[in-house]
Amino acid sequence: MAEKSPSLVISKGKSEIGILPKMANRHGLIAGATGTGKTVTLRVMAERFSGIGVPVFMADVKGDLSGLPFPGGENPKVAERVQKLGLSDFSPQGFPVAFWDLFREQGHPVRTTVSEMGPLLLSRILNLNDVQSGVLTIAFKIADDSGLLLLDLKDLRSMIQYVGDNAEQFQTQYGNISAASIGAIQRNLLALEQQGAEKFFGEPALDLQDFMQTDAAGKGVINIITADKLMQSPRLYATFLLWMLSELFENLPEVGDPPKPKLVFFFDEAHLLFDELPKVLEEKIEQVVRLIRSKGIGVYFITQNPLDLPETILGQLGNRVQHALRAFTPRDQKTVKAAADTFRANPKLNVAKVITELEVGEALVSMLDEKGAPTVVERALIYPPRSRLIPLTPEERSKIIQGSALYGHYEKVVDRESAFEKLKSRAEEKQAQAEAAAPARGRGAAPKSQAEIIVGAVAKSAAHAIGSQIGRQIIRGVLGSIFGGSRGR
């Protein structure tokens, strides 16, 4: 008889309940109303995975996960939980952490390129309608066909201006390009820049292997993306995490069912991903979640209600922790019943009733067994975290960032030639040719050729695009899009 795999214990009901490492890439869900203990559950799970050498990626939405590098135990509620659970071997412990930040303020920068983000994801960030999204797709195609790299938002603005100025030249081959759509895209790009999103597009490129490190003691590094500021732009936050998931899916090799995951990815505030989501994008997400387990990646969604997620996604989440839900209205009561029905029934437990009675730190827990089947749901108390609950001071965070082996690599911005520079160069070259040819034109020179007309249009486009962009940095990053777009390299 095969030896039973040890579980990563996260809670205790009548007995200890934990996640089997070899089933951890079958994905999971942490759900519950605000203030019921989801963040503590997330922290405890991250600690358990790190402890067996599994790297973790998660977003710090509320700014209260940064204490993970230091031992905890200072909180009286932790001591109370330890005593209540009878944890005689409990000891405070810190875990290796790498901090990341799209805004380059509280962690290593994270970047991608416009080209690799692709028109579909960008259309979601920009909140474009179908017609505008189609024009953006045309602009990407023209850039690909013309050998113009779209690396940052300045490149994209230049390209959109160029396409708009030369719409008649492109309509026969690529389709209709309306001035209204061009204007809408440009306005939304400007709004995105004002939110600070231009810092997300650049290089050096993120190397996925930097998310999959262990420390000298063999613990998995917990990668924390600082998201308190990012959450002010919820659509950008959700699309960024979708990009991350897509990057992992496209670039990692198949590994089948490993004895433990290569990486566990926590998707907090998951409902934001599916708000007003186009059907084509929902289908892509469902495909990624279904197939990424074979890459050794476990995806855990954190949200208030399991019904926030599409049924096709929810059905793939085998490891579940359900904290309390509120039932103040008839609609709430229907929601609670529907949430209860997602569990494997326990004849000794009225799940729909218990969901509304759970105290902070309590949860209904069901994990996958050795055969991959969900266990009967049980009421349990979540284990206390071993790391420090108090967030880091700015000085502590800075010390950890600067002490990282990654420090200095992503902080250095790389500037290389892309669409903006090429359009600018063409404009300058055309201007010099025009000045040199001016006397000849005055003596009745031959009419302009078609090629000269097109070059002149490029120059005009570049001149428009360049005017408002002088002084901005040109940066670049990496994305492996699930949508099969050009990687722009």
C-alpha positions in Angstrom: 0.0 0.0 0.0 1.4 3.4 -1.0 2.4 5.7 1.8 0.0 8.5 2.4 1.3 12.0 1.5 1.7 14.3 4.5 -0.6 17.3 4.3 0.1 21.0 4.9 -2.1 21.5 7.9 -3.9 24.8 7.9 -6.9 24.1 10.2 -8.4 21.8 12.9 -11.9 20.6 13.4 -12.5 17.2 14.9 -9.1 16.4 13.4 -6.3 18.3 11.5 -7.2 19.4 7.9 -4.6 20.3 5.4 -3.6 20.5 1.7 -1.9 17.5 0.1 1.2 18.9 -1.8 0.6 16.7 -4.8 -3.0 18.1 -5.0 -2.1 21.7 -4.5 -1.9 22.4 -8.2 -5.5 21.5 -8.6 -6.3 25.0 -7.5 -8.4 26.4 -4.7 -10.7 29.1 -3.2 -10.7 31.2 -0.1 -14.1 33.0 0.3 -15.9 34.9 3.0 -17.3 38.3 3.9 -15.0 41.2 4.8 -13.4 40.8 8.2 -14.0 37.0 8.6 -10.3 35.9 8.3 -9.5 35.4 4.6 -6.2 37.3 4.8 -5.0 35.2 7.8 -5.9 32.0 5.9 -4.0 33.3 2.8 -1.0 34.0 5.0 -1.0 30.6 6.7 -1.3 28.8 3.4 1.6 30.9 2.0 3.7 30.0 5.0 3.0 26.3 4.6 3.9 26.3 1.0 7.1 28.3 1.6 8.0 25.8 4.3 8.2 22.9 1.9 10.1 24.8 -0.7 7.2 26.0 -2.9 7.5 29.7 -4.1 4.4 31.8 -3.7 3.1 34.8 -5.6 0.4 37.1 -4.1 -0.8 40.6 -3.9 -0.8 42.7 -0.8 -4.1 44.5 -1.3 -4.5 46.0 2.2 -0.8 46.5 3.0 -0.8 44.0 5.9 1.2 41.1 4.5 4.6 42.7 4.6 5.5 41.3 8.0 6.0 37.8 6.6 9.9 38.1 6.7 9.9 38.3 10.5 8.8 35.9 13.3 5.5 36.7 14.9 3.7 35.6 18.0 3.4 39.1 19.4 -0.3 39.3 18.8 -2.5 38.2 21.8 -5.0 36.7 19.4 -2.3 34.4 18.0 -1.4 33.3 21.5 -5.1 32.6 22.2 -5.5 30.6 19.0 -2.4 28.6 19.8 -3.8 27.7 23.2 -7.2 26.9 21.9 -5.9 24.5 19.3 -3.4 23.0 21.7 -0.4 23.6 19.5 2.5 22.6 21.8 5.1 22.8 19.0 4.1 26.3 17.7 7.0 28.6 17.2 7.2 32.0 15.6 9.0 32.0 12.2 9.9 34.4 9.4 9.9 33.5 5.7 11.9 34.7 2.7 10.1 37.5 0.8 10.7 39.4 -2.4 8.8 42.7 -2.8 7.6 43.9 -6.2 5.8 47.1 -7.2 4.4 48.2 -10.6 4.9 51.8 -9.5 8.6 51.2 -8.5 8.1 52.6 -5.0 8.0 49.7 -2.6 9.6 46.8 -4.4 11.4 45.6 -7.5 9.8 47.0 -10.7 7.6 44.7 -12.7 7.3 45.4 -16.4 5.9 44.2 -19.7 5.8 45.6 -23.3 2.8 47.0 -25.1 3.4 44.4 -27.9 3.4 41.5 -25.5 0.5 42.7 -23.5 -1.5 42.5 -26.7 -4.6 44.3 -28.0 -7.1 42.2 -26.2 -5.8 42.7 -22.7 -5.1 46.4 -23.4 -8.6 46.9 -24.7 -9.9 45.6 -21.3 -7.6 48.0 -19.4 -8.7 50.9 -21.6 -12.3 49.9 -21.4 -12.7 50.0 -25.2 -15.9 49.0 -27.0 -15.8 46.4 -29.8 -15.2 48.9 -32.6 -12.4 50.7 -30.7 -10.8 47.3 -29.8 -10.9 46.4 -33.5 -9.0 49.6 -34.4 -6.4 48.9 -31.7 -5.9 45.4 -33.1 -5.4 46.9 -36.5 -2.7 49.3 -35.1 -0.9 46.3 -33.6 -1.0 44.4 -36.9 0.3 47.4 -38.8 3.1 47.8 -36.3 4.0 44.1 -36.6 4.0 44.3 -40.4 6.1 47.5 -40.4 8.7 46.2 -38.0 7.8 48.8 -35.4 8.3 47.7 -31.8 5.6 48.8 -29.4 7.4 48.8 -26.1 5.9 51.6 -23.9 2.8 53.8 -24.0 4.7 56.5 -25.9 5.3 54.0 -28.7 1.6 53.1 -28.8 0.5 56.7 -28.8 2.8 57.4 -31.7 1.5 54.3 -33.6 -2.1 55.2 -33.0 -1.5 58.7 -34.3 0.4 57.4 -37.3 -2.5 55.0 -38.1 -5.1 57.7 -37.7 -3.2 60.1 -40.0 -2.8 57.5 -42.7 -6.2 55.7 -42.3 -6.9 55.9 -46.0 -3.6 54.2 -46.8 -4.5 51.2 -44.6 -8.3 50.8 -44.9 -8.2 48.5 -48.0 -5.7 46.1 -46.5 -6.7 46.2 -42.8 -10.2 47.5 -42.5 -12.0 50.7 -41.5 -10.2 53.1 -39.2 -12.5 55.8 -37.8 -11.2 59.1 -36.4 -13.6 58.7 -33.5 -12.1 55.4 -32.5 -8.5 56.8 -32.8 -9.5 59.7 -30.6 -11.2 57.5 -28.0 -8.1 55.3 -27.8 -5.8 58.3 -27.4 -8.0 59.7 -24.6 -8.0 56.5 -22.7 -4.3 56.1 -23.1 -3.8 59.5 -21.6 -6.0 58.6 -18.7 -4.0 55.4 -18.2 -0.8 57.3 -18.2 -2.2 59.7 -15.5 -2.8 56.7 -13.3 0.9 55.8 -13.5 0.4 52.8 -15.7 3.2 53.8 -18.1 5.6 52.6 -15.4 4.3 49.1 -16.1 5.6 49.1 -19.7 9.3 48.8 -20.1 12.4 46.8 -19.6 14.5 45.0 -18.3 12.0 42.2 -18.8 10.7 40.2 -15.9 12.3 36.7 -15.8 9.7 34.2 -14.5 12.5 32.2 -12.8 12.9 35.1 -10.4 9.5 34.2 -9.0 10.5 30.6 -8.4 13.4 30.9 -6.0 14.2 29.2 -2.7 16.5 30.5 0.0 19.6 28.9 1.4 17.4 26.9 3.9 15.2 25.6 1.1 12.2 27.7 1.8 10.2 29.0 -1.1 10.4 32.7 -1.6 7.1 34.5 -1.1 6.8 37.1 -3.8 4.5 40.0 -2.7 3.3 42.6 -5.2 2.4 45.8 -3.4 -1.1 46.5 -4.5 -2.6 49.1 -2.2 -2.0 51.9 -4.7 -2.7 49.5 -7.6 -6.1 48.8 -6.2 -7.1 52.4 -6.9 -7.2 51.2 -10.6 -9.1 47.9 -10.1 -9.2 47.1 -13.8 -5.5 47.6 -14.1 -5.0 45.4 -11.1 -7.1 42.5 -12.4 -5.6 42.7 -15.9 -2.1 42.8 -14.4 -2.7 39.5 -12.5 -4.3 38.0 -15.6 -1.2 39.0 -17.5 0.9 37.3 -14.9 -1.1 34.1 -15.1 -0.9 34.2 -18.9 2.9 34.6 -18.8 3.2 31.6 -16.5 0.9 29.5 -18.7 2.7 30.3 -22.0 6.3 30.1 -20.9 6.5 27.2 -18.4 7.1 23.6 -19.6 4.6 20.8 -19.0 5.4 18.8 -15.9 2.2 16.7 -15.4 1.4 16.1 -11.8 4.5 16.9 -9.7 4.8 15.9 -6.0 4.4 19.5 -5.1 3.7 22.7 -7.1 6.4 24.7 -8.8 4.6 27.9 -7.8 1.3 28.8 -6.0 -0.4 31.9 -7.3 -2.9 33.7 -5.1 -5.4 35.9 -6.9 -6.9 38.3 -4.3 -10.1 40.4 -5.0 -10.8 37.9 -7.7 -14.3 39.2 -8.4 -12.6 42.2 -10.1 -11.3 40.0 -12.8 -14.8 39.0 -13.9 -16.6 42.3 -13.7 -17.9 43.2 -17.1 -15.6 40.6 -18.6 -16.0 40.0 -22.4 -17.0 36.4 -23.1 -13.9 35.7 -25.3 -11.7 36.7 -22.4 -13.6 34.6 -19.9 -13.2 31.6 -22.1 -9.4 32.3 -22.3 -9.2 32.5 -18.5 -11.2 29.3 -18.1 -8.7 27.6 -20.5 -5.7 28.9 -18.7 -7.0 27.8 -15.2 -7.8 24.3 -16.6 -4.5 23.7 -18.3 -2.0 25.6 -16.1 -2.1 22.8 -13.5 0.0 20.7 -15.9 2.7 23.3 -15.7 2.9 22.7 -11.9 1.1 26.0 -11.0 -1.6 26.1 -8.4 -4.1 29.0 -8.6 -6.0 30.1 -5.5 -8.8 32.7 -5.9 -9.7 34.9 -2.9 -13.1 36.6 -3.0 -16.1 37.5 -0.8 -18.5 35.0 -2.4 -17.7 31.9 -4.4 -20.5 32.9 -6.8 -18.4 35.9 -7.8 -16.6 33.5 -10.0 -18.0 31.9 -13.3 -19.2 28.4 -12.8 -16.6 27.1 -15.3 -13.9 28.5 -13.0 -15.5 27.5 -9.7 -15.8 23.9 -10.8 -12.0 23.6 -11.1 -11.2 24.8 -7.6 -10.9 21.6 -5.5 -9.3 22.9 -2.3 -11.8 25.2 -0.5 -11.9 27.4 2.6 -15.2 29.1 3.2 -15.4 31.8 5.9 -18.6 33.4 7.1 -21.2 34.9 4.8 -23.9 37.3 5.9 -27.6 36.7 5.2 -29.6 39.9 6.0 -31.9 39.8 3.0 -33.7 37.1 1.0 -31.2 37.6 -1.7 -28.4 37.0 0.7 -30.0 33.8 1.9 -30.2 32.5 -1.6 -26.5 33.3 -2.0 -25.6 31.5 1.2 -27.6 28.4 0.1 -25.9 28.4 -3.3 -22.5 28.7 -1.7 -23.3 25.8 0.6 -24.3 23.6 -2.4 -20.8 23.9 -3.8 -19.4 21.7 -1.1 -19.5 17.9 -0.8 -22.3 17.5 1.7 -21.7 16.4 5.3 -24.8 14.7 6.7 -23.8 15.8 10.2 -23.5 19.5 9.2 -26.1 22.0 8.1 -23.7 23.9 5.9 -26.1 26.7 4.8 -26.9 27.4 8.5 -23.2 27.1 9.7 -21.9 29.6 7.0 -23.8 32.4 8.7 -22.7 31.4 12.2 -18.9 31.0 11.7 -16.8 33.2 14.0 -13.8 35.2 12.8 -11.0 32.6 12.0 -13.5 29.8 11.6 -14.2 28.2 8.2 -15.8 25.4 6.4 -13.0 23.4 4.8 -12.9 20.8 2.1 -9.6 19.6 0.5 -8.8 17.1 -2.2 -7.9 13.6 -1.0 -5.2 11.3 -2.4 -7.5 10.4 -5.3 -8.3 13.9 -6.2 -11.9 13.8 -4.8 -13.1 16.6 -2.4 -13.4 15.5 1.2 -16.6 16.0 3.2 -16.8 19.6 4.3 -15.9 20.2 8.0 -16.2 23.1 10.3 -12.7 24.1 11.5 -10.5 26.7 13.1 -7.7 28.2 11.0 -4.2 27.8 12.4 -2.5 31.0 13.5 0.3 32.5 11.3 3.9 32.1 12.5 5.1 35.4 10.9 4.7 38.9 12.2 1.3 40.5 11.8 2.5 44.0 12.1 3.5 45.5 8.7 7.1 46.5 8.0 8.3 50.0 8.6 9.6 51.7 5.4 13.2 51.2 6.8 12.6 47.5 7.3 11.1 47.1 3.8 13.9 49.1 2.2 16.5 46.9 3.9 14.9 43.7 2.6 14.6 45.1 -0.9 18.2 46.3 -1.1 19.4 43.0 0.5 17.8 40.9 -2.3 20.0 39.2 -4.9 17.7 40.8 -7.5 18.4 44.4 -6.3 19.9 46.5 -9.0 18.8 44.4 -12.0 15.2 45.5 -12.4 15.9 49.0 -11.0 18.0 49.9 -14.0 15.9 51.2 -16.9 17.0 50.0 -20.4 16.3 52.3 -23.3 16.4 50.9 -26.8 15.0 51.9 -30.2 11.3 51.3 -30.8 8.4 52.7 -32.8 8.7 56.2 -31.3 12.3 56.5 -32.2 11.9 55.1 -35.7 9.0 57.4 -36.5 10.9 60.4 -35.1 14.0 59.4 -37.2 11.9 59.1 -40.3 10.4 62.5 -39.7 13.8 64.1 -39.2 15.2 62.4 -42.3 12.2 63.5 -44.4 12.5 67.1 -43.1 16.2 67.2 -44.1 15.3 65.8 -47.6 12.6 68.4 -48.0 14.9 71.2 -47.1 17.6 70.0 -49.5 15.1 69.6 -52.3 13.4 73.0 -51.8 15.5 74.8 -54.5 14.9 72.0 -57.0 11.1 72.1 -56.3 11.2 75.8 -57.1 12.6 75.1 -60.5 9.8 72.8 -61.5 11.0 69.5 -60.1 9.0 66.3 -60.8 5.9 65.6 -58.8 6.3 63.5 -55.6 6.2 59.7 -56.0 3.8 57.5 -54.0 6.7 56.4 -51.8 7.5 60.1 -51.0 3.9 60.7 -50.1 3.8 57.8 -47.6 7.1 58.9 -46.0 5.7 62.4 -45.7 2.7 61.0 -44.0 4.9 59.1 -41.6 6.8 62.3 -40.9 3.6 64.2 -40.2 2.3 61.4 -37.9 5.6 61.4 -36.0 5.6 65.1 -35.6 2.1 65.0 -34.0 3.0 62.1 -31.7 6.4 63.5 -30.6 5.3 66.9 -29.6 3.6 66.0 -26.4 6.0 63.1 -25.5 9.4 64.8 -25.2 11.2 64.0 -22.0 9.4 60.8 -21.2 11.6 57.7 -20.6 11.5 54.8 -23.0 11.3 51.5 -21.2 10.5 47.9 -22.0 9.4 44.6 -20.5 8.2 41.1 -21.2 4.9 39.3 -21.7 4.0 35.8 -22.9 0.4 36.5 -23.9 -2.2 33.7 -24.0 -3.5 35.3 -27.1 -0.7 34.4 -29.4 0.4 37.9 -30.2 3.9 38.9 -31.5 6.5 39.1 -28.8 8.0 42.1 -30.4 11.6 41.0 -30.1 
